[in-house]
Amino acid sequence: MKHLQKTILPLLLGLVIFLIYKIYFSAGQTLGSFSDFDPNNSAVKPITVKVLHEKEINQQSGAVTFYVEDRNGQVVMVSGELTLPEGFRSAQIITLKGHLSQGGFHTHEIVIE
C-alpha cells in the first residue's frame, strides 16, 4: 500500500504539470471564428487564422489581399494597407488585428505566430 501511494502521487503531480503546460502554451494556437465579429462594428480586434497559400496573395502599391480560414472553415478575403511581415509566405497560422466588413476582413496589423 505504501509503495502504491509513492507511485500515484508523482504520477498525479506530473499529470497536473503536463495539463497546465498544455493549456498555457497551446492557448495561442487555437483558431478564432469570424462569427464572433459584427460586420457593423469597426472596432479593431485580434483573430488567429490559417493562411490559405493555395489562393492568390496579391500585394501592390501598399495594399495587400489574401485569403484565410477560421476554425469553422469559413474562408474570408483579407485586405489592408500594409506590407506583409517577414516570414508570412511560410507561416501557417497568423493573428490579424482588424475588423470584419461586408466585403471581408480589413486588417491593420499581421502578427506571425
C-alpha positions as CSV (number, residue, x, y, z in Angstrom):
1,M,0.0,0.0,0.0
2,K,2.8,2.4,0.9
3,H,4.5,1.7,-2.5
4,L,1.3,2.4,-4.3
5,Q,1.0,5.8,-2.6
6,K,4.6,6.7,-3.5
7,T,3.9,5.9,-7.2
8,I,0.5,7.6,-7.5
9,L,1.4,11.0,-6.0
10,P,4.3,11.7,-8.5
11,L,2.1,10.5,-11.4
12,L,-0.7,12.8,-10.4
13,L,1.7,15.7,-9.9
14,G,3.2,15.0,-13.3
15,L,-0.2,14.9,-14.9
16,V,-1.2,18.3,-13.3
17,I,2.1,19.9,-14.6
18,F,1.5,18.4,-18.0
19,L,-2.0,19.7,-18.2
20,I,-1.0,23.2,-17.1
21,Y,1.8,23.3,-19.6
22,K,-0.5,22.2,-22.5
23,I,-3.3,24.6,-21.6
24,Y,-0.9,27.5,-21.2
25,F,1.2,27.0,-24.3
26,S,-1.5,25.8,-26.7
27,A,-3.9,28.6,-25.9
28,G,-2.3,30.9,-28.5
29,Q,-2.6,28.4,-31.4
30,T,-6.3,27.9,-31.3
31,L,-8.1,29.4,-34.3
32,G,-10.6,32.2,-33.9
33,S,-14.0,32.5,-35.5
34,F,-15.3,35.2,-37.8
35,S,-18.8,34.6,-36.5
36,D,-17.6,36.3,-33.2
37,F,-17.3,39.6,-35.2
38,D,-20.0,42.1,-36.0
39,P,-19.7,43.4,-39.6
40,N,-21.3,46.7,-38.5
41,N,-18.7,47.3,-35.8
42,S,-15.4,48.8,-36.8
43,A,-13.6,48.1,-33.5
44,V,-10.1,46.6,-34.1
45,K,-10.0,43.1,-32.6
46,P,-7.5,40.2,-33.0
47,I,-8.3,36.9,-34.6
48,T,-6.0,33.9,-35.1
49,V,-6.5,32.2,-38.5
50,K,-4.9,29.8,-41.0
51,V,-3.4,31.3,-44.1
52,L,-4.6,29.8,-47.4
53,H,-1.4,29.9,-49.5
54,E,-3.1,28.0,-52.4
55,K,-5.2,31.1,-53.0
56,E,-3.8,34.2,-54.5
57,I,-1.7,36.6,-52.4
58,N,-1.8,39.9,-54.0
59,Q,0.5,42.8,-52.9
60,Q,0.7,46.0,-55.0
61,S,1.2,49.7,-54.2
62,G,1.0,49.4,-50.5
63,A,-2.2,47.3,-50.4
64,V,-2.3,43.5,-49.7
65,T,-5.1,41.0,-50.4
66,F,-5.1,37.3,-49.4
67,Y,-7.4,34.6,-48.0
68,V,-7.6,32.9,-44.6
69,E,-9.7,30.3,-42.9
70,D,-11.1,30.3,-39.4
71,R,-11.9,27.3,-37.1
72,N,-15.3,26.8,-38.6
73,G,-13.8,26.5,-42.2
74,Q,-15.1,29.9,-43.2
75,V,-12.9,31.4,-45.9
76,V,-12.6,35.2,-45.8
77,M,-10.7,37.6,-48.0
78,V,-8.3,39.8,-46.0
79,S,-7.3,43.3,-47.3
80,G,-5.3,46.1,-45.8
81,E,-2.9,49.0,-46.5
82,L,0.2,47.4,-45.1
83,T,3.2,45.3,-46.1
84,L,3.5,41.6,-45.4
85,P,5.8,40.8,-42.5
86,E,8.9,38.7,-42.9
87,G,8.1,35.0,-42.8
88,F,4.5,35.5,-44.0
89,R,4.9,33.3,-47.0
90,S,5.9,30.3,-44.9
91,A,3.6,30.9,-42.0
92,Q,0.6,28.6,-41.5
93,I,-1.1,30.4,-38.5
94,I,-1.2,34.2,-38.1
95,T,-3.0,36.7,-36.0
96,L,-4.8,39.5,-37.7
97,K,-5.8,42.7,-35.9
98,G,-8.7,44.5,-37.7
99,H,-12.4,44.4,-38.2
100,L,-14.9,42.5,-40.3
101,S,-16.8,44.3,-43.0
102,Q,-19.3,43.3,-45.7
103,G,-16.5,42.7,-48.2
104,G,-14.2,40.7,-46.0
105,F,-11.8,41.4,-43.1
106,H,-9.9,44.7,-43.1
107,T,-6.6,44.2,-41.3
108,H,-4.4,46.9,-39.6
109,E,-1.7,44.5,-38.4
110,I,-0.5,41.0,-39.1
111,V,1.4,39.0,-36.4
112,I,3.3,35.8,-37.3
113,E,2.8,33.1,-34.7
